[in-house]
């Protein structure tokens, strides 16, 4: 067969997670920066292409077609992504990794993902990338970020659960393939599904919301947002961290651990 069975995947990933949990913090942080950058670039691409569209279904379709290349790039380059690494829970259950090692990995990668995503957001906002359509891309960034910061806590949490079930499914499918094409397609389809549904991904939001926050400080973009009647009262760093990033991150953890634990329980070797 040209793919690993679920049982073989669990056995293989237990060893992958062991290696990840034992990696030095500096390495995880640096690889995490590029993981955040790649996811952020996926967000920048989708915003650039869809900012002038008005049909919601078309926006979701275009975004779903383009955004998954971020995860494909991460898997192919061996960089680190917080949401995918929640699957290290398989290694913990298989007793190949400790909870402490898993938490070390997740913390270092999360901070690295945040740094990479925010740096990209600042670069896009302050160095002209958002000047498309006479600044309409900057206005769109503000609008999108404001909407995300206005989500109720529990909506963001549950959306985060569904999102990372699909992201981790993308990791499972990708690492179950034995060739490059299979790995790319495996990562592509589940991520496209979460984007089409509009579920919430903490690392993607580390780009989208800071991009809007930075754009709001640029007079040209802020004036366009005001002219368009966009309510930016909820668009603050505090709301980003507490009302969006916190519940989405918690939801992403629950979704990823749930999938990982289920796969382990159903496919682990007995005895």
N, C-alpha and C positions, 0 to 999 in steps of 0.2 A: 504494500500500500504506500501511497505517496503522502501519507500523513500519520501522525501519532494518534492512537486511540485516547479517549479521555483518561483511562487508567495510566497509560504511558505518559500522558501530559502531566498528570499529578506527580508521578515519580520523577519526571524530568524537572518540573518546576520546583519541587522540593529542594533539589540541588542548586538550581538557579537562585532561589531565595536565600539559601544558605550562604552562597557567595556574596549576594547583595548585602546581607545583614552583617557580614564580616568585613566589608570594604571600608577603607579609611574615610573619615568624615570629609577631608579635603577633596577627595576624589568624587564622593557623592555630591558635594556642593557644586563643584565645577561642572560635572555632568548634568546636574540639576539646572544650572543656569541655561545650558543649551536646550535642555528639555523644555523649560519655560519659554525660551526664545522660539523654538519650533512650533509650540502650540500657539504662542502669540502671533507668529507669522501666519498661521492658519486663520486666526481671527482677523488680522489685518487684511489678508486677501479677501475674505468673505465680505468685510465691511466695504472695501474698495469697490468690489464688483456689484454689490447689492444696494449701495447707499442711494442710488437714484431711482430704484424700483419702488413702486407703490403697492403692488399686489402682495399680500402677506404670504400666500402660498408660493409665489414665485421666489420671494426672498428666501424662504425656508428651503426651497428646492435648490437654488443656486448655492446657498450656504452648505447644504448637505453634500452637494457634489464636490465642493472644494476643501472644506475644513479637514476631512480625514487624512489628508496628506501629512498633517502634523504628526499624528501617531505613527504613520508608516515611516516617516523620517526618523523618529525617535527609536523605533525598533531596529531599523536598518543600521543606524549609526551607533547603537549601544549607549545612547544617553539615557537619562533617568527622568521618570515621570511619577509624581506622587500618587496619582490615582491608580495607575497600573501596579505600583509597588505594594498597594494594599493586599495584593495576592500573596505576599510573603506570609500571610496568615496560613497558607497551605504548608509552608516550611515549618512554621511553629507547631501546627497540629501534627506534622510528621516527625517532630522532634529533631529536625535538622537545624533549626534556628531558635533563638530565645526571644521572648517578648521584648527584652531590653534591646537586643540587636535589631529587631524589626522597628522599634520606636526610634532608635538612633538613625536608621536609614530614612524613615519617613520624615523625621524632623530636618535632617540635613538636606534631603531632596526638596522638601516643601519650601525651605528658605531659599534654596537655589532656584527653584521654579519661580518663586516670587520675584527674586532679583532679576532674572532674565526677562520675565514678562513686563515688569515695570520699566526696566531700561528701554525695552522696545517701545512701550507706550509713550515714554517721554520723547524718544527719538522721532516717532511719527508725529506727535503733537507740536514739537518745537522746531523741527527742521524741515517743514514744508510738505511732508507726505500727505497731510490732510487738506492740501489746497485744491484737490480735485473738485471740479464743478464749482469753481469760484468759492471754495471753502465749505461747500455743502457736505463734504465728507466729515469735516470737523463738527458740523452741526449734528450729523447723524451719530457720531461718536458720543456726543453729549446726550442726545435723546435716548440712545440705547443704554448708556450707563445710568441715567436717571430712572429708567424703567426698572432696571435690575435692583437699584437701591430702594425702590418702592415696594418690592415684593414682600408679602407677609412672611414672617419667620418660618412657619410650618410649610408654606408653599415651597419655599426655597429648600427646606430640608427634604421633603418628599421628592421634589424634582431632582435633587442631588442623588437620592437613592437610585432612582430609575436610570439616571445618567451613568452612574458608575457600574451598574449591572451591565450596561451595554459596552462601556469602555473596557472593562475587564473581560467581557466576552470577546471583544476585539483582540485583546492580548492573547487569550486562550486560543482562538482560532488561528491567529498569526503564528504563534509558537508551536501549534500543532502541525503546521505545514512543513514540508521538507525541501521546498524550493522557494526561490525569491518571489515568483508570481503568486504562489499560494499564500505566502506571508503578507504580501501587499493587499491582496483581495480580502484575506481574513481580517486584517486590521480595518480595512475600508468600510465594509458593509455595516457592522454594528455602530461604528462612530457616526456614519451618515444617518443612521436611524435616530440616534439621540439628538443630532442637530436638527433633523427634520421635525422632531417633536418639540424642540425648544427646551429640552431639559438643561439643568444647570450643572456646569463643570467648574470646580474651584480654580483650576489653573487657567482656563480660558478667561474666567472673570478677573484674574489677576492682570490680564491685559485689557479687556474690554472696559472695566470700570475706571482704572487709572487713566486710560486713554481719554475717557470722557472728562475726568477730573482735570487732567492737564489741559485739554482743549478748552475747558471753561475758563482757564486763566489767560487764554489768547484772545485779545479784544475782538478780532475779526470773527472768530467762531462763536464767541459769547453773544455778540450782537446779532448774528444770524439766528442763534437759538432763541433769543429774546423776541426777535421779529416773528419767528415761527410759533410763538406762544408755548414753548416747551417749559414745563414746570421743573425747575432745577432745585427746588427747596430740599429735596431728599438726597441730592447729589453731594454728599460730604464724605470725607475720609472715615469719619466715625460710623456712618451708615454702611459704607462699603465693608468695613471690617466686622461690624457687629450684626447688621441686618442681612448681609448677603454672604460674605466669605465664611463666617462662622457656621451658619446653618447648612450651607452648601457643602463645606468641608466635612461636617459631621455626617451629612447624608451620603456623600461619596464614600466615606469610610464604611458606613453600614452596608451600602450596596455591594461594595467590593468584598468585604469580609463575608457577607451572606453567600455570595456566589462561590468564593474560594472554599468556605467551609462545607458547602453543599457538594461541590465537586470532590473534595477530599473524602467526605463521609460515604459518598456513593461509589467511589472508585479506589479507595485505599486497599492496600494489601492486608488481609486478615492475619492475625497471629502475631 
